[in-house]
Amino acid sequence: MTTATLSTPKSAPKSRWSPAFVNVGAFLLLFVLIVISISVGVADFSWAKLFDDTDHSSQLFLVSRLPRTLALILTGASMAIAGMMMQVVLKNRFVEPSMVGATQSAVLGILLTSLYMPTLPLLGKMSVATVMAFGGMMIFMQIIKRLPPTDFLIIPLVGIVFGGIIDSATLFLAYQTETVQMLSVWRFGDFSSVLAGRYETLWLVGILSAIAYIMADRLTIIGLGDGIAKNLGVNKDAVMWLAIGMVAMISAVVVVTVGAISFVGLVVPNIVSRLVGDRLRVSLPAVALLGASCVLLCDIIGRVIRYPFEIPVYVVFGVLGSALFLWLLSKSK
């Protein structure tokens, strides 16, 4: 299961960027994108009339624009943090939830509950999706135990194939039961239908992201290697299982609420790692801010590129994320 060890703060070259500078820059970028996201849309919106009860801007802000922006922020930040946790657990820079079968397994779990347990409440569907995502990751980790630990590029390639198998099985089941249209809601991330009352479950992933920050030092230690973790008194297995469970829950909640979005957890942690290093206590805030900014930016692009029509976030981020993934693969180790 282990591959090439992640670079550590001791062995990594000194960063050209200070963590404070990166965090402040990422925060300012996020703030600008929030203002743009709230301002852009088909319906007319005016900041000057935000507190005018006779204008519809305040209602539009509370019912549509603000919930959508919050959903984008929570999704981007949590998926980026989940990707960082997976990279630490698997000691591989080129993995994220959609590359270890978590996202695809969560979609399969939701489809099964919709078909055979349609009266199950939303929390129950999320629980089943979480269990399925956890099981998918466990199968993947058993598979990669047989792979050579020195070939760090083969892990994501096997993960893509593994996720494709699960996705194909899910699509086959949907065709057999004539639920392909319903399945597309969870397979493809889209925020066009997000309104007040339809996104609040995403606050759960915000809580999980905060827990990940509390665990940051322990996650950093297990990323240094099994021997170092044991010498420092960190229970590697407990931290690893907790991290995997959190990634499974984040993947399930995001899929149930807004649909699957790939490459966020792959691209963002790699960018932040090149800027500020691998100490998670320092890098996780930047990972969350940049992840939220990337998803917000892709959503804004999707809204304006064919205005007044929208291109879903998963399409925009899929194109950009694929290009960045290929670029990362072409870089030196």
C-alpha positions as CSV (number, residue, x, y, z in Angstrom):
1,M,0.0,0.0,0.0
2,T,2.9,2.3,0.5
3,T,4.5,4.2,-2.3
4,A,7.1,6.8,-2.6
5,T,7.2,8.8,0.7
6,L,5.9,12.3,0.6
7,S,8.5,15.0,0.7
8,T,8.7,16.4,4.3
9,P,9.4,19.8,5.7
10,K,12.9,18.7,6.7
11,S,13.9,17.4,3.3
12,A,11.9,19.7,1.0
13,P,13.7,22.8,-0.5
14,K,12.8,26.1,1.2
15,S,9.6,27.5,-0.3
16,R,9.8,30.7,-2.3
17,W,6.4,31.7,-0.7
18,S,5.7,32.3,3.0
19,P,2.5,30.6,4.2
20,A,1.1,33.9,5.5
21,F,1.5,35.4,2.1
22,V,-0.1,32.5,0.3
23,N,-3.0,32.4,2.8
24,V,-3.7,36.1,2.5
25,G,-3.5,35.9,-1.3
26,A,-5.8,33.0,-1.4
27,F,-8.3,34.7,1.0
28,L,-8.3,37.9,-1.1
29,L,-8.8,35.8,-4.3
30,L,-11.7,34.0,-2.6
31,F,-13.3,37.3,-1.5
32,V,-13.2,38.8,-5.0
33,L,-14.7,35.6,-6.5
34,I,-17.4,35.6,-3.9
35,V,-18.4,39.2,-4.9
36,I,-18.4,38.2,-8.6
37,S,-20.3,34.9,-7.9
38,I,-23.1,36.8,-6.1
39,S,-23.2,39.5,-8.8
40,V,-23.3,37.2,-11.9
41,G,-26.5,35.5,-13.0
42,V,-29.5,35.7,-15.3
43,A,-31.7,37.6,-12.8
44,D,-30.9,41.2,-12.3
45,F,-29.1,41.9,-9.0
46,S,-28.0,45.2,-7.5
47,W,-25.7,45.6,-4.5
48,A,-27.0,49.1,-4.0
49,K,-30.6,47.8,-3.5
50,L,-29.6,44.8,-1.3
51,F,-31.3,46.3,1.7
52,D,-34.2,47.8,-0.2
53,D,-37.4,45.9,0.7
54,T,-39.2,47.1,-2.4
55,D,-36.6,45.5,-4.7
56,H,-36.2,41.8,-5.4
57,S,-32.4,41.9,-4.9
58,S,-32.5,41.0,-1.2
59,Q,-34.7,38.0,-1.8
60,L,-32.6,36.9,-4.7
61,F,-29.5,37.2,-2.5
62,L,-30.9,35.2,0.4
63,V,-32.7,32.5,-1.6
64,S,-30.3,31.9,-4.5
65,R,-27.0,33.7,-4.8
66,L,-25.8,33.4,-1.2
67,P,-26.7,29.7,-0.8
68,R,-25.1,28.8,-4.1
69,T,-21.9,30.7,-3.2
70,L,-21.8,29.0,0.2
71,A,-22.3,25.6,-1.4
72,L,-19.5,26.2,-3.9
73,I,-17.1,27.2,-1.0
74,L,-18.0,24.3,1.2
75,T,-17.7,21.8,-1.7
76,G,-14.4,23.1,-3.0
77,A,-12.7,23.4,0.4
78,S,-13.9,20.0,1.6
79,M,-13.0,18.1,-1.6
80,A,-9.5,19.7,-1.6
81,I,-8.9,18.8,2.0
82,A,-10.2,15.2,1.3
83,G,-7.7,14.9,-1.5
84,M,-4.9,16.1,0.7
85,M,-5.8,13.5,3.3
86,M,-5.9,10.7,0.7
87,Q,-2.5,11.7,-0.6
88,V,-1.1,11.6,2.9
89,V,-2.7,8.2,3.8
90,L,-1.6,6.6,0.5
91,K,1.8,8.5,0.4
92,N,1.1,9.4,-3.2
93,R,0.7,12.8,-4.8
94,F,-1.5,11.7,-7.6
95,V,-4.7,10.4,-5.9
96,E,-7.9,12.0,-4.8
97,P,-11.4,10.6,-3.8
98,S,-12.5,10.1,-7.4
99,M,-9.3,8.1,-8.2
100,V,-9.7,5.6,-5.4
101,G,-13.3,4.6,-6.0
102,A,-14.8,6.7,-3.2
103,T,-16.9,9.0,-5.4
104,Q,-18.1,6.3,-7.8
105,S,-19.0,4.0,-4.9
106,A,-21.0,6.8,-3.2
107,V,-23.0,7.3,-6.4
108,L,-23.6,3.5,-6.6
109,G,-24.8,3.5,-3.0
110,I,-27.2,6.4,-3.6
111,L,-28.6,4.7,-6.7
112,L,-29.2,1.4,-4.7
113,T,-31.0,3.2,-1.9
114,S,-33.2,5.1,-4.4
115,L,-34.1,1.9,-6.1
116,Y,-34.6,-0.5,-3.2
117,M,-35.2,1.8,-0.2
118,P,-36.9,4.9,-1.7
119,T,-38.5,5.9,1.6
120,L,-35.2,6.1,3.4
121,P,-34.6,9.6,4.7
122,L,-31.8,11.8,3.4
123,L,-29.6,11.0,6.4
124,G,-30.0,7.3,5.8
125,K,-29.1,7.7,2.1
126,M,-26.0,9.6,3.1
127,S,-25.1,6.8,5.6
128,V,-25.4,4.1,2.9
129,A,-23.4,6.2,0.4
130,T,-20.7,6.7,3.1
131,V,-20.4,3.0,3.8
132,M,-20.2,2.3,0.1
133,A,-17.5,4.9,-0.4
134,F,-15.6,3.5,2.5
135,G,-15.9,0.0,1.1
136,G,-14.8,1.1,-2.3
137,M,-11.6,2.7,-0.9
138,M,-10.9,-0.5,1.1
139,I,-11.1,-2.6,-2.0
140,F,-8.8,-0.2,-3.8
141,M,-6.2,-0.3,-1.0
142,Q,-6.2,-4.1,-1.1
143,I,-5.6,-3.9,-4.9
144,I,-2.6,-1.6,-4.7
145,K,-0.9,-3.7,-2.1
146,R,0.2,-6.0,-5.0
147,L,1.6,-3.1,-7.0
148,P,5.4,-2.1,-6.9
149,P,5.8,0.5,-4.2
150,T,8.4,2.5,-6.2
151,D,6.1,3.1,-9.2
152,F,4.1,6.1,-7.9
153,L,2.4,6.8,-11.2
154,I,0.7,3.4,-11.6
155,I,-1.4,4.0,-8.5
156,P,-3.6,6.7,-10.0
157,L,-3.9,4.9,-13.3
158,V,-5.1,1.8,-11.5
159,G,-7.5,4.0,-9.5
160,I,-8.9,5.5,-12.7
161,V,-9.6,2.0,-14.1
162,F,-11.1,0.9,-10.8
163,G,-13.4,3.9,-10.6
164,G,-14.3,3.3,-14.2
165,I,-15.4,-0.2,-13.5
166,I,-17.6,0.9,-10.6
167,D,-19.0,3.7,-12.7
168,S,-19.8,1.3,-15.6
169,A,-21.6,-1.1,-13.2
170,T,-23.6,1.8,-11.9
171,L,-24.5,3.0,-15.3
172,F,-25.5,-0.5,-16.4
173,L,-27.8,-0.8,-13.4
174,A,-29.3,2.6,-14.2
175,Y,-30.0,1.5,-17.8
176,Q,-31.6,-1.7,-16.6
177,T,-33.9,0.2,-14.2
178,E,-34.5,3.2,-16.5
179,T,-33.0,5.7,-14.0
180,V,-30.2,7.1,-16.1
181,Q,-31.7,10.6,-15.9
182,M,-31.9,10.4,-12.1
183,L,-28.3,9.0,-12.0
184,S,-27.0,12.1,-13.8
185,V,-27.9,14.3,-10.9
186,W,-25.3,12.6,-8.7
187,R,-22.7,11.7,-11.3
188,F,-22.2,15.3,-12.6
189,G,-21.6,18.2,-10.2
190,D,-23.9,21.1,-10.9
191,F,-24.9,24.0,-8.7
192,S,-27.7,25.6,-10.8
193,S,-30.4,24.1,-8.7
194,V,-28.9,25.1,-5.3
195,L,-31.3,27.2,-3.3
196,A,-31.9,27.9,0.4
197,G,-33.0,24.7,2.0
198,R,-31.2,22.5,-0.5
199,Y,-27.6,22.8,0.5
200,E,-27.5,22.9,4.3
201,T,-26.2,19.3,4.5
202,L,-22.9,20.6,3.1
203,W,-22.2,22.3,6.5
204,L,-21.4,18.7,7.7
205,V,-18.4,18.6,5.4
206,G,-17.3,22.0,6.8
207,I,-17.3,20.4,10.2
208,L,-15.3,17.5,8.9
209,S,-12.8,19.9,7.3
210,A,-12.3,21.5,10.7
211,I,-11.7,18.1,12.3
212,A,-9.1,17.5,9.6
213,Y,-7.3,20.7,10.7
214,I,-7.3,19.5,14.3
215,M,-5.7,16.2,13.1
216,A,-3.2,18.0,10.9
217,D,-0.1,17.3,12.9
218,R,-0.9,13.6,13.2
219,L,-1.6,13.4,9.5
220,T,1.7,15.0,8.8
221,I,3.5,12.5,11.0
222,I,2.0,9.4,9.3
223,G,2.9,11.0,6.0
224,L,6.6,10.8,7.0
225,G,6.5,7.1,7.2
226,D,5.4,4.2,9.4
227,G,8.6,4.1,11.4
228,I,8.6,7.7,12.2
229,A,5.0,7.6,13.3
230,K,5.7,4.7,15.6
231,N,8.7,6.4,17.1
232,L,6.7,9.5,17.8
233,G,3.9,7.6,19.5
234,V,1.2,8.2,16.8
235,N,-1.3,5.4,16.3
236,K,-0.9,5.2,12.5
237,D,-3.8,2.8,12.0
238,A,-6.3,4.8,14.0
239,V,-5.4,8.0,12.2
240,M,-5.5,6.3,8.9
241,W,-8.9,4.7,9.4
242,L,-10.3,8.0,10.8
243,A,-9.0,9.9,7.7
244,I,-10.5,7.3,5.3
245,G,-13.8,7.5,7.1
246,M,-13.8,11.3,6.8
247,V,-13.0,11.2,3.1
248,A,-15.8,8.7,2.6
249,M,-18.3,10.9,4.4
250,I,-17.2,14.0,2.6
251,S,-17.5,12.3,-0.8
252,A,-20.9,10.9,0.1
253,V,-22.3,14.3,1.3
254,V,-21.0,16.2,-1.7
255,V,-22.4,13.6,-4.2
256,V,-25.8,13.5,-2.5
257,T,-26.1,17.3,-2.4
258,V,-24.5,18.7,-5.6
259,G,-23.1,15.7,-7.5
260,A,-19.5,14.5,-8.2
261,I,-16.7,16.9,-9.0
262,S,-13.3,15.4,-10.0
263,F,-9.8,16.7,-9.8
264,V,-10.3,19.3,-7.0
265,G,-8.6,17.0,-4.5
266,L,-5.8,16.3,-6.9
267,V,-4.9,19.7,-8.3
268,V,-5.2,22.0,-5.3
269,P,-3.1,20.0,-2.8
270,N,-0.3,19.7,-5.4
271,I,-0.3,23.4,-6.1
272,V,-0.2,24.3,-2.4
273,S,2.5,21.8,-1.6
274,R,4.7,23.4,-4.2
275,L,4.2,26.8,-2.7
276,V,4.3,26.2,1.1
277,G,5.5,22.6,1.6
278,D,3.9,19.5,3.2
279,R,3.3,20.5,6.8
280,L,-0.5,20.2,7.0
281,R,-0.9,22.6,9.9
282,V,0.4,25.3,7.6
283,S,-0.9,24.2,4.3
284,L,-4.5,23.1,5.0
285,P,-5.9,26.6,5.3
286,A,-4.4,27.4,1.9
287,V,-5.7,24.1,0.5
288,A,-9.3,25.0,1.7
289,L,-9.1,28.6,0.4
290,L,-7.7,27.7,-3.0
291,G,-10.1,24.7,-3.4
292,A,-13.0,27.0,-2.7
293,S,-11.6,29.6,-5.1
294,C,-11.1,27.0,-7.9
295,V,-14.6,25.7,-7.8
296,L,-16.0,29.3,-7.6
297,L,-14.0,30.3,-10.6
298,C,-15.1,27.3,-12.6
299,D,-18.7,28.0,-11.7
300,I,-18.4,31.7,-12.8
301,I,-16.8,30.6,-16.1
302,G,-19.6,28.2,-16.6
303,R,-22.2,30.9,-16.0
304,V,-20.7,33.6,-18.3
305,I,-19.1,31.6,-21.2
306,R,-22.5,30.9,-22.8
307,Y,-24.6,33.5,-21.0
308,P,-27.6,33.2,-20.3
309,F,-27.1,29.4,-20.3
310,E,-24.9,27.6,-17.9
311,I,-22.2,25.0,-18.3
312,P,-22.0,22.7,-15.2
313,V,-19.0,23.0,-12.9
314,Y,-17.9,19.4,-13.5
315,V,-17.5,20.1,-17.2
316,V,-15.3,23.2,-16.7
317,F,-13.3,21.7,-13.9
318,G,-13.0,18.5,-15.8
319,V,-11.3,20.2,-18.7
320,L,-9.0,22.4,-16.6
321,G,-8.3,19.6,-14.1
322,S,-7.4,17.1,-16.8
323,A,-4.9,19.5,-18.3
324,L,-3.4,20.2,-14.9
325,F,-3.2,16.5,-14.1
326,L,-1.3,15.8,-17.3
327,W,1.0,18.6,-16.5
328,L,1.6,17.3,-13.0
329,L,2.4,13.8,-14.4
330,S,4.9,15.3,-16.8
331,K,6.8,17.1,-14.0
332,S,9.8,15.4,-12.3
333,K,9.2,13.4,-9.1
